[in-house]
Amino acid sequence: MIRGIITIGFLLLAGHVFAGRRYYVDSRRGDDGSSGVSVDAAWRSLGRLAGVRLQPGDSVFFRRGSLFSERLVIVDSGMRGRYIVLTDYGPKAEPAPAFTNGSFADGSFGNCIRVRGSWVVVENLRFYGTAAYAPVEYHGEGWVEWEMGAIHLERTAEHCIVRGNEIRDCVAGIRSNGAYALIERNYIHDCNRLLKEWNWGPLGIWMGADHQEVCYNRVVNYSAVDPRIGWGPNAYGSGADGGAFEIDDARYEKSDISIHNNETSDNQGFLEVTWTDVKKNPGYGRFHIYRNRSDDFQQFVALWRGEGCVIEDNVIIRRKVNANEWGVFNITQMHSRNVVRNNTIVTGKGVVIFNVGRKGTAVPETIISGNRYYGDSLLMGKEGPGDSAVYGGRRWVMAAGGKAEAVIVVGRGAGRGGGAGRGGSRFAAEELGRYLSRMSGADFKVGSAGGGKRAILLMREDSLALASEEYKIEVRGRDLVLSGGSDRALLYAVYDLLHRLGCIWAAPGFDFYKGGAEYVPSLPELAYDATVPVHEMPALAYRKIDVEEGRTHTIGNLKEIIAWMPKVRLNVLQVPLNYQGAGRVQWDHWREALTPELKKRGILIEVGGHGYQNFISARMKGGALFRQHPEWWGCNRAGVPDTTENLVFNTENAGAVAYFLGNIERYLRERPEIDIFDCWPPDVAKWAECRAMAEMGTAVDRQARLMNKVDSVVAGVRPGLRLEVIAYGQVLEPPGAGSGAEVGAEGRAALGAEGRAELGVGERALGGAGGLNPGVMVDFCPINQSFEVPLYDTSERANAGYFRAVEKWRRLFSGDLGLYSYYRKYAWRSMPVILPHYMQDEMKWYAGMGFKGVSTYAEPGDWYSYEMNHYVLAGLAWNARCDVDSMMREVGRVRYGGSSVAMEAYRVLEDVVRRYGSIPYTRLKGVGGLDSAAAVLRGCRERLGNDDENFRRLGLMLDYAIGDLEILSLRASGAGEAAVRTRVEGLSALLGAHVGEGVFVLRRKDDWRILLNHYNSLK
């Protein structure tokens, strides 16, 4: 019944044919005194909509980049074929309109949009950080928590559609109490807070009515783990709660609910259906749960009562165990005869598949058939495997005995007789054929299926089916299908398939690896385990390698980096326009050679970096520009125009700004290959030296005003070209954090006095004329963080300011934030600072804060020292919850044949160097601690030996770390300068003797003087 109704509604909305009146709301540029009926006359606040009676067919458009922090209530209804639509407008390069509500009191319930009318659509919006639990109990009308939901559909709201929204850190993402709702294609992620102490965890989609369809959603990391969470002495499990989906509210019957084609991971269960929240009611039934993919904790479904539910064709991975464990199917009904069939079930050790509650007394009489069970030790539980069970994997043989058993076919819709494809898709197919041939000795052809052979199909999908970097690997009929939302995604699918077959790309193929950068197995029979369909998409949209200082880069080794990047699913190469204006490292030196290689693989090209001086400098025209226009330049403390390179020019002078913008536009038009343009101030920039310039505004205000103008130029050069700025030094915090644009009434109300005081937000904040355009990307740079603890641990003073700055950016800026990481740092001077688990701790936090990207410096000259960091960070950028230990073992297998001694050395380096070594902002420890740490490293070094080139390189890394600690011990003991200098000279000689081996990079021959200054400066 539901399927017919919803399909009609969807077809009527296809193409966005808006038949009624249109209203526009723009929180940055709007004016509540305007008419609101055109883009140029948009309203500013949600409050202005309160007096509007919406009619069937009307639409409300929220401008992309807007931020709203009060609740919007829709009381009016559309009708069949004439929905009331809440949606977005504006440049797609800008982020979706953002909504938040930190208030629970006075009937607000943390709702951002609350719908009371029927036939309403809420789509393409973004929600974050809504109010958490209410400390109240049930009072007659129901639990107050049932009123929650960033998007809340009341019981009167029937035939509504919620789709295409992003919801982050909202304890109740979508609450649907309205019948005949369609909830599709939403991305709900990262909430670890409680709705209610101490037994209700966060819920992604929460249903409390009949006739609902929930499909094609992605729900990630909705789980709260705390030992205080419990459900009483007779409860089944405790210590964790939450989940992707829940059906509850026992006041009403529930039936005819369809949950299908959803993707979930790291949630505290896929689905729980409750029965007796506050009173016992008639049971529920006719739920259809199918074609979902779940990789969660606790359970796939928990059915306490009801009957006649069908659970089929799901991929269920239950290898994760935390504080609460319910098995796969936790069904406690009596004689309910639910159907569980044709599912693929993959379990870890000790996970029960068919559970029947804690007491084990239920007799659900589940109808079980056709399921495929996969695991090392299967525990079926009380009900058994059912009929027609299949055990073990599903092998798809590609080659045997040196003969290919399949042909590679490329092209959208390429089936029998499909075409040979084009461009990047063809390159992906050729890469697949090349590696399969190496692995098997068979000749894999790229062509058309036929001759009775099965096919490996590479298929492009349109944007409605798969996002641009989303891909799948699955068996369809006789064929193995790799599908992706772009050529780049198809290339990822190819390399992922090869990785699952045993290939490991530990590093780029630099010369010093002598052909050993990657591992390609030789397999007489080449077979893929297709038991579990693969469906992948990245956690971060921008995953970058940064050339930065370019000390050891050449065209040759840059091509090796480019070839390696898609193998580990990195997608942006970041190159200086002209590093520090020195003319040595610049994109123009490499663009002709590298652009074809980058474009062939779909890798984005990011150019720029520190360097306003590349577009306006007092040295231009031999200094004549300065002499002609002294008013264009920054002034020193005496108020005199100054030619110092890191003193920012006069960004309020119209002539200077016009000259600056003109040069930027010219540069970008002449280089159409650039996808992202970095426009950063000079390194260690000074924004205001004299009083007159300081009166022009704070550094963050001045940067925002200037970059908004640059953004307009960038947008005019080419659609899709993005501008990136930097949060660093004097411009670490966002505009509005104490100065900037006016706060709207809703912003002041939501923050309250305490919130404004905590964030440093005065009456000028939260967007507006002084804010940064949210279409601009921001790279956040915690350059002086301490690596002794993660950045979010504010017990470390060096980190506390960065933590607060991140919170301010997330509160005051609705655009894309990225992390300019220092997981490989030039200031470390090639010291082996190994950080895999540390990076995971931070990356999970950054992902939870809504960051969209990460970058890292990468020098070929000391790549080996940071190889483990580079390889693991690529995995974390794709999925912050990946198995770091498994990735480390992969590098260990390629590099050291799986040696346990080598892996122990990495674990010790990770534990010791960041806590005891001489890296900046690690405190100087006492002699006893330093000597003990050095002794641990020496023990590793003695066990390691020098069996081959790789063990020797790892030994050099240990030697460096040991020598570093010995010097620090001298410093801590108060030894004389001569003794320290002797040790520093010895350490410098060690580094210099092994330059060019991939382990160490030196600045110059007298690097020991720099090292000596470094050690003498430590405290």
Steps between C-alpha positions, in 0.01 A plus 500: 500500500771748593704436188232623259428819691863598540595427142228733374628775728856449389410518133305819550804657667754382244670791328393749768192635326387755759147602410414745779651806663872515580657646811872555554699518824866601519649534850802696374364744245126493558281772647182430695363826365507365144221317323670160517364399158822520297868426538578872515231562762568206731409508866769458763344300784273203551280715719384689190338179373280471809243742363477334159220252427646252256271358235523173303777533244689772690875472550744649750858526376788539747818637351799271511751627753230628737496413870182494711485429872131524587215256442281511190149358536298415187129491587357509148440211261552436135301244309562206270706627208543846660738462789627782718875479443785615725821487300822678409614747236824670409843389374560129545860578594367644826390264779136416553295732724579414862256472792569448869308537826674472836186560704271233645288713735174681427375251245806527277617138551811567293292489181632689201204437271173371644222405259133486600347519154479225241649471152820687597850439360821577693803452279865592437553671837758451773447458875749478786557514875141503627406487869560175686279306742243647736523388866125427529278193523181387331201727570174367363541614139825316449871531550618852436792349307247392236472870411863515392642486147700751299223437246179407679183385325199518733219246494292739291775522236407231247642434153819697571839449336837554669789447263852601406580664834820479703457463876804509727513455878125530556395262778177429310562553131155452343193427712205390288164465670307565180354221289593447135840669542786448256847546654770452240861581406588680823849489648484480881825472689715536808302533820620345824281695743198385699134587457426406858725402790585218533324269261411670170775539245493706178272391214545575131143446372226448755154386388177500695224453240368264231563497126855632480776438249864557600747440220843586353611675819850484642531496881844496665619499863180542701602339828556602860724281714498561875498255792215695659264407213271223622147364481449348844596167656308287250604696193681339210831680475623835626786742465409626152191617313388672181463387143434577137123437504237452766126441486327577827218692672288221641192722519412407141494198274771491238493313173600525135849646547766444234872544576718425199822581314654684795872503585596504869823461695627541856153556645378335819282266299318524168135478613313458826121472511357557848174370638432627847646843563227622734214252457435182310323535169394287209803363319662626188555329170547511124846654516716441197876532562700428186811578297671688782870483579582513870844495665394595852513395863244320716234364261364522149140481618347476847132400483339479840142429386289503184478268204530458126819702442715415197878541524667411171790569263702697756876499543564480874852530635517441875865482590503801734437454870483769768333541840167355385453179299163366383594273212390552138125429518368559852142375467302437819146470361288191550375318186535809284634323189712782366691421181883520484625398156771552240722713725879500502611482862865548596578457870800524728593258771241465775216686323173305515298515179149403618454623855174465692550738790689484824286229658499288184133408545350660186366278223473740205475223235690710249480381140867480400622411151764566237741697720874500440708473819863603511735502798784319671279343766126523449260511798152448358308533824176331593321505164772360276603588143166421333442349158739518203782651704827581327823505699825673415589750233390551145803462276503676162781347298680741268787287377636148540795320348620814326170548316259791551146393587349846444529798270512862619218715360475877540220749467173606656248227447770280350361150505518236234656671203562819696740764371863556580445812707681832502758716675559424863275194491721350233809576709338325799430194288855491367636522856276211603612290207867579559497396865278194448740382232800550731328307777377205298719477190180514293429748221208719605341686210302824512218469251150361466342211682418199293614155406342355812740680733388682805583870527660736746284803427617856573190720501446871553186579697313830493496733798164374625639148535850571633680813619813606315742303722268216594550153356380141528648156430240224475392197304201553274389184330810340348707817498714688748397866485708800605282811497593854592360850494798627296806376314701571815264284707532220245876521534462473878280193449767340281776555755272391786421177318871441441573576864243241606681254272824567688668804341650754741620844390705596802672798334566671167754327277798720588840391373637419845236226542657320201167363384386399848253779572202275432407136549329308221435133581543218251188281507459185285124530555369855519168503688311781671296441815173663397307394810454855623416770243726803531347847527747780574494877531747736668464662838695807379443661162856637462796270571822678410871456447678835544826570317564812717876572520582257221855434617537164325218495244569443132272438205591133523419445867191722478367269229558208737302680771218569253491134393484391866229742617188333355628161615448622858204722403663841536352757264677840519857599416584831667787693340638848579439771245843635595617387842594804712543696176846343457436366149632154587182299559213603279220337307608646167820293509297178501155571359569391140641164609262428788161627387429209259597245767275667757201541271525142375448384856243764593730651765414858590767766458540749783740788444597799714619503859656786693544789265291815468842626386466294182226742389601825668846575631707809570776335296295480182623700201836535667348688792326755278156380612582590859635840403190575287246383758645512853145508638445143374733344755482402862644745747750428774454611860612848412216526248737495201428277195734204525635256239540210742369190317296353786325829578160473332422772249230760562195283438266798541656700215280468191789538257712238672211256518414553133863433401506188719171365362596571142819299527316210663237494227765509229696218662197272534366563149837403357501173698163332447626170648485637857209369709577665837679832542674571831521867585690527827685795653879488522635246746525643854295792372463829684161656436529827687805682631378860532189637669341618173505149354384342825195725485405337169394194699645184643708270284214251466259773390744640247578157359129418472419821313791452262429131440133566429616723216745235379218244518291712264790509254554124527130432443511714188797316352345154488203323662619243749836666566540524880685754713680389815626721783693418813424514874848562633695742715317831534207364300454175692146579616193568285347839429235561762697354789499828687473727199361497149142494382182560691336215685140441402235489770476125468876466542502700823206310635651160423841579643381677811726711720705204620547364148611838367742540787644152452557547128602863527205601286381855534229680309688454174510135396332212318526600138403821326705765323810441710489118477688272265304369203414139586586396145862563593694199630699545822810305597548493878869500599593394857870552431607523864294214640653252743507139386523362853119491508235541226403854412159466667671429834507851644708394799793582276531877485638506147182329376232684695494809277470289186217299651307818578569636152357185339186533710462862390544416133238228526264733681545807284589370154279272294751437218754222443778463758809295433795401718840627390669222692849482640522122505823543307671823594804678357592616851550134597810485277416146384475368855286180498186634665267204442132583563249242364285456810539862604381608156194276530405656835517845346344412166194348666458825693549719193252290301252534785548877487399497135840555339502431126869457423853428614843567351853396585848603390678229303867515405647215293833559675379367837187317391629179659508658845135604465382216276286353776337838571429564130347157440284500811386861458373418151285228656378728778408773253272250329367346822612631840392170657711276279713226655830681561678190625406314184637782286825502696531124448458552126798736492690254717425219258622695198804647667615239754327177404273531801787504750367534855825668604453773240140559602606519864747772399218706348286458810787614720579797275133602511492478877835663575590772250193723523514490881874522562661622179609853414201580285355847557256533789601172661625597845858416596485201735731404785820299458349181640207497261715589199758231576231236549338593168837484325563157650173369355600630156847344531344164579294522181805602302703203623225253413440655158838449337584606142387199297405698190452853371164551669612374840805725467276803431282422799820466703603850390166631624564339838856634506369853445243466779761357738750777421228759554416367846867486596539870418184582694634304798815712490289815492284379789806413707649848458799382294724764350452653158810325361365155586164579344669640190713188455193276509308729264787495250504120517126478443520745210779290346277192522221679316732645238662164428167348398334777299350363181391170653140608562545545876648846562477845340743777593463871428867563438847370581530686832173358630669422830488871590122500451476184709713652775278809518200269511628299798617808687152654468315211665348545843 
